[in-house]
Amino acid sequence: MPLETDSTLKIMLVAGEASGDAHAAKLAYALRAEAEGRTLEFFGCAGQAMRAAGVEAVVKADDLAIIGIPEIARAMGVFLKAFRDLKRAAAVRKPDVVVLVDFPEFNLKLAKSLKRSGLRVIYYISPQLWGWRKYRKRTIRDSVDLLLTVLPFEKDWYARHGIENVEYVGNPLSNEVKPSGTREAFRLRHGMDLDAPLIALLPGSRQKELTKILPPMLEAASLIAATDPTAQFIIPLASTRKEEEVQSAIAGLECRNIPTPNRLVVVKGETYDALNAADAAAVASGTATLETGIIGTPMAIVYKTSGLNYRLVRPLINVDHFGLINLIAGKRIAAEFIQNDLTPETLAAELQRLLEPKTNARVRSELNEAAQKLGQSGASKRAAEAILRLIL
């Protein structure tokens, strides 16, 4: 039965990591814009962006941003408390809909529990079941009323597996990932040469990623600088990380007598501008590969985790490509160096190859073609419309 137009809509939003927090915050703003004057009450698991958007944090998402299976196991008490707190809040406040955003390790379990309680469940930013853990299809089919996908091939993949309650709303990053200024302005602002090659190093947003991925990136930079002293390097640090962590990685290399490039700059809050100014990039696998592809910067995709974590996760992965931009393109535009394939030598050689003018121009063209597959902007608006259609 439709709700009265003057009633308050209670929406439970649950996100875990920084990217999900950002998408959920945009969704909250879009829901308010599309709700036609109704009062919306948001609560759930919220990070900084969601809290700024007016989502009451029953649980703070900042406490749940943990990288791998062993780390999750060690923090199981934190997750169990968050799970119980969210279930209790749902039981007491009885939201009109629960919207789960990404974060599948946690949210798929929560979906099963809340659906059994009689609540309507929507999943936004589909779990990447096409990539790994296909056995979770049953949870989506039985516990999710509507699945909102953001990658163009996902709706067809789910349909082939018998799941029809799926709507492709476009990608939240489409036409939203753009620099704020020109390549030249960014370089001048940070005292960089306008004509010398600039390589961006994006090691990821989690502490474990900096520990495992940044050192081989820096060592590759050292190898490149040894052959081309004009080469410049920039690390666009995630907002959740501190520059001291970069300095710690540099100190670790210096203890091994590996020199740091003289022309190395660290920035925060300027990732898109840094990528736009760069001639090539080394990028940790994840959303950043999609952002880099949209901007059009030729990249090498890298990833490294603990040996135990990789041995646990690798058998569950069943896709040809790790990088999102490669998956969307349907081919290997960006070379991928995963786990033991990530060495300073292989990464340095690939980055130098990407600096070659003909190669650089060709890869930029291929990235642009792949980015066009994401469609038009407005994913948050379309997702909000779909959610409101379900509950009104």
Stockholm file with secondary structure:
# STOCKHOLM 1.0

chainA/1-392         MPLETDSTLKIMLVAGEASGDAHAAKLAYALRAEAEGRTLEFFGCAGQAMRAAGVEAVVKADDLAIIGIPEIARAMGVFLKAFRDLKRAAAVRKPDVVVLVDFPEFNLKLAKSLKRSGLRVIYYISPQLWGWRKYRKRTIRDSVDLLLTVLPFEKDWYARHGIENVEYVGNPLSNEVKPSGTREAFRLRHGMDLDAPLIALLPGSRQKELTKILPPMLEAASLIAATDPTAQFIIPLASTRKEEEVQSAIAGLECRNIPTPNRLVVVKGETYDALNAADAAAVASGTATLETGIIGTPMAIVYKTSGLNYRLVRPLINVDHFGLINLIAGKRIAAEFIQNDLTPETLAAELQRLLEPKTNARVRSELNEAAQKLGQSGASKRAAEAILRLIL
#=GR chainA/1-392 SS CCCCTTSEEEEEEEECSHHHHHHHHHHHHHHHHHSTTCEEEEEEEECHHHHHTTCEEEEEGGGGCCCSHHHHHHTHHHHHHHHHHHHHHHHHHCCSEEEEESCHHHHHHHHHHHHHTTCCEEEESCCCTTTBCGGGHHHHHHHCSEEEECSTTHHHHHHHTTCCCEEECCCTTTTTCCCSSCHHHHHHHTTCCSSSCEEEEECCSSHHHHHHHHHHHHHHHHHHHHHCTTCEEEEEECTTSCHHHHHHHHHHHHHTTCCCCSSEEEEESCHHHHHHHCSEEEEESSHHHHHHHHHTCCEEEEECCCHHHHHHHGGGBCCSCSSHHHHHHTSCSSCEEEGGGCCHHHHHHHHHHHTSHHHHHHHHHHHHHHHHTTCCSCHHHHHHHHHHHHHC
#=GC SS_cons         CCCCTTSEEEEEEEECSHHHHHHHHHHHHHHHHHSTTCEEEEEEEECHHHHHTTCEEEEEGGGGCCCSHHHHHHTHHHHHHHHHHHHHHHHHHCCSEEEEESCHHHHHHHHHHHHHTTCCEEEESCCCTTTBCGGGHHHHHHHCSEEEECSTTHHHHHHHTTCCCEEECCCTTTTTCCCSSCHHHHHHHTTCCSSSCEEEEECCSSHHHHHHHHHHHHHHHHHHHHHCTTCEEEEEECTTSCHHHHHHHHHHHHHTTCCCCSSEEEEESCHHHHHHHCSEEEEESSHHHHHHHHHTCCEEEEECCCHHHHHHHGGGBCCSCSSHHHHHHTSCSSCEEEGGGCCHHHHHHHHHHHTSHHHHHHHHHHHHHHHHTTCCSCHHHHHHHHHHHHHC
//
